[in-house]
Amino acid sequence: MKVEKAKRIALLGMLFALSAVFSIIEGMLQPFFMLPPGVKLGLANVVVMAALLFLRRRDAAALVVLKSLFVLLTRGVSSAMLSIAGGALSLAVMILLTLQKNRYTLLIISVSGAIAHNIGQLLVICFFMTQSMYTLYYTPVLILSGLIMGILTSLVLKMLIPPLEKLHIIATKK
């Protein structure tokens, strides 16, 4: 029992490190893609999706919290608020979709999570940061970017699944 718990903690540590690396790489690539303000590739969210699909829901939730703490330490309070709001809403939507066994594809789960992430961040900006409803005019941009980036993250996760299975990092939920 203790060995299994230690393995799970070690795996979560490695997944968190991977999400941090993806976040840093994403930040370095941002200027090259010339994306609109607030639009990110979402590569770090691939790790949360993998945890949700192959581990336990609470493991995925732990990664969302750890990612937000990493953002707090590296980018400040405002960015951390956006991270936790987007991550929490995204995770909630993806959990609801995964509760319907074999009903939704990885693509639908990923796109829905990406759009929910953007909506969660937009709501924080609208109601807590700018306190202006005009911020909501940016919604179409964020929905379109969520669609595109959700497709991208589902493709990345689909490519990562076979090597992770070979390494016995992912298998079935316990």
Disulfide bonds with the S-S distance in Angstrom:
none
